[in-house]
């Protein structure tokens, strides 16, 4: 149990640092760029149009 405590503290510190760095990196992005990233991930693909030859047109 005594060995687990320093490892647990070290893990918690690493997680806290990673969250801080990730938050700082995301906050450092220009707002329009951050909004574009979120919007691009949320966009639904367009409908598939079928041509008379049977091929798909996206």
Secondary structure, DSSP 8 states (H G I E B T S, - for coil): -HHHHHHHHHHHHHHHHHHHHHHHHHHHS-HHHHHHHHHHHH------EE-TTS-EE-
